[in-house]
Amino acid sequence: MKVGFIGLGAMGAPMARYVHNRGLLTAVGNRTQAKADALAAELDVRAARSAANFADCDVVTLCVSLDADVLENVAALAEVLKAGAVVVDHSTVAVETARRCAAMLATHNIGFIDAPVSGGVEGARNGKLSVMAGGDAEVLERARPAIESYAARISHMGGTGAGQATKAVNQVLVAGINEAVCEGLALGEKLGLDPERLLPTLLAGAANNWFLDKRGATMLRDEFAPGFKCAHMLKDLRIVQGIARDSGIRTAVIDQALADYAELIERGMGESDTSALIAIKRG
């Protein structure tokens, strides 16, 4: 199998390294060419300069930021990949974007899997991401050897768009947990509680969660190196808001989180980790 990887940011670069460790990586690409050149030189693979450099790949994986980026890459790949190839998109985009990509590629007999991930930068670096996949089960199996190189779990959630729908649910829970943890720890600070006693006590009980474990100590030290950037959370939540409103549910958690992350970006903290939310909760 020959695998191409497009999008070499904080998540994509370590994911591409895991594909390389399996002996599958053939080519890497990135909007900033220097990143692709550097990783290609490190791993002794091809640095792509256009979609044509992925023409011999059986699987091409995307890990980019925006719906427009996904659509642009898919349109270019549709013209060069061979019939039977598979494009796997690990970006977080709208359900409709996933369906448009699948339709675009289907006209060339190229498979598509929408496969957003959860687990953060730590999960990417440790090769332990949770992958939520939508699309044809047989197409997913063709891409599985590449995906499983960096995944702790691959869940086939249903047809095209089901991966992105699952990620929307995931982001509602993540946003709500972030709100609660930051608000609770801000209260702990105001009450004068010792963080070195407070955090292990909370982690030992029903309040335990990933965000508290991974970000609790750093946010109390005002250390906000990303992780997952506030700007990316705001982008995801705008996608989630549209999906949730169409479904007819009440969206109090989504609406509050949207307002808070928009405020953080107004404060110039868009590139900070989402745990910077504690800055707002402190009042």
Long-range contacts (C-beta under 8 A, 24 or more apart in sequence): 1-58, 1-59, 1-145, 1-146, 2-26, 2-27, 2-56, 2-57, 2-58, 2-59, 3-57, 3-58, 3-59, 3-60, 3-61, 3-146, 4-28, 4-29, 4-48, 4-53, 4-54, 4-57, 4-59, 4-60, 4-61, 5-29, 5-60, 5-61, 5-63, 6-30, 6-48, 6-54, 6-60, 6-61, 6-62, 6-63, 6-64, 6-73, 7-62, 7-63, 7-64, 7-65, 7-69, 7-90, 7-91, 8-35, 8-36, 8-39, 8-63, 9-63, 9-65, 10-121, 10-124, 10-226, 11-63, 11-90, 11-117, 11-121, 11-124, 12-63, 12-64, 12-90, 12-124, 13-39, 14-121, 14-124, 14-125, 14-127, 14-150, 15-61, 15-63, 15-90, 15-124, 15-129, 15-150, 16-43, 17-43, 18-127, 18-149, 18-150, 19-61, 19-146, 19-149, 19-150, 20-45, 21-149, 22-145, 22-146, 22-149, 24-145, 24-146, 24-149, 26-56, 26-57, 27-53, 27-54, 27-57, 29-53, 29-54, 31-64, 31-69, 50-76, 51-76, 51-77, 51-79, 51-80, 52-80, 54-80, 54-81, 55-80, 55-81, 55-82, 56-82, 57-81, 57-85, 58-84, 58-85, 58-86, 58-142, 59-85, 59-86, 59-87, 59-88, 59-142, 59-143, 59-146, 60-85, 60-86, 60-87, 60-88, 61-87, 61-88, 61-89, 61-90, 61-146, 61-147, 62-87, 62-88, 62-89, 62-90, 62-91, 63-90, 63-91, 64-91, 65-91, 65-232, 65-235, 66-91, 66-93, 66-235, 67-91, 67-93, 67-94, 67-97, 70-97, 70-101, 71-97, 71-100, 71-101, 71-104, 74-101, 74-104, 74-105, 74-112, 75-104, 77-105, 77-110, 78-104, 78-105, 78-107, 78-108, 78-110, 79-108, 81-105, 81-108, 81-110, 82-110, 83-108, 83-109, 83-110, 84-109, 84-110, 84-111, 84-142, 85-110, 85-111, 86-110, 86-111, 86-112, 86-113, 86-139, 86-142, 86-143, 87-111, 87-112, 87-113, 88-112, 88-113, 88-115, 88-143, 88-146, 88-147, 89-113, 89-114, 89-115, 89-116, 90-115, 90-116, 90-117, 90-131, 91-116, 92-116, 92-164, 92-167, 92-171, 92-235, 92-236, 92-239, 93-164, 93-239, 94-164, 94-239, 94-242, 94-243, 95-161, 95-164, 95-165, 95-168, 95-243, 96-161, 97-164, 98-134, 98-160, 98-161, 98-163, 98-164, 99-160, 99-161, 102-135, 102-160, 111-135, 111-136, 111-139, 111-142, 111-143, 112-139, 112-160, 113-139, 113-140, 113-143, 113-163, 114-160, 114-161, 114-162, 114-163, 114-164, 115-147, 115-154, 115-163, 116-163, 116-164, 116-166, 116-167, 116-170, 117-151, 118-167, 118-170, 118-174, 119-152, 120-214, 120-227, 120-228, 121-226, 121-227, 121-228, 122-214, 123-152, 124-150, 127-151, 127-152, 128-152, 130-155, 131-155, 131-163, 132-157, 132-162, 132-163, 132-166, 132-167, 132-170, 133-157, 133-162, 133-163, 134-158, 134-159, 134-160, 134-161, 134-162, 134-163, 134-164, 134-165, 134-166, 135-159, 135-160, 135-162, 135-163, 136-160, 165-243, 167-236, 168-239, 168-240, 168-243, 168-244, 171-233, 171-236, 171-237, 171-240, 172-240, 172-244, 172-253, 172-254, 174-211, 175-233, 175-237, 175-240, 175-253, 175-254, 175-257, 176-253, 176-257, 177-209, 177-210, 177-211, 178-211, 178-233, 178-257, 178-274, 178-275, 178-277, 179-253, 179-256, 179-257, 179-260, 179-277, 181-209, 181-211, 181-212, 181-215, 181-216, 182-219, 182-275, 182-277, 182-278, 182-280, 182-281, 183-281, 185-216, 185-219, 185-220, 185-278, 185-281, 186-278, 186-281, 186-282, 186-283, 189-220, 189-282, 190-282, 195-220, 211-275, 215-273, 215-274, 215-275, 218-273, 218-275, 219-273, 219-275, 219-276, 219-278, 220-278, 224-269, 224-272, 224-273, 224-275, 224-276, 225-272, 225-273, 226-271, 226-272, 226-273, 226-274, 227-273, 227-274, 227-275, 228-273, 228-274, 229-270, 229-271, 229-272, 229-273, 229-274, 230-261, 230-264, 230-265, 230-269, 230-270, 230-271, 230-272, 230-273, 230-274, 230-276, 230-277, 231-265, 231-270, 231-271, 233-257, 233-261, 233-274, 234-258, 234-261, 234-262, 234-265, 234-270, 237-261
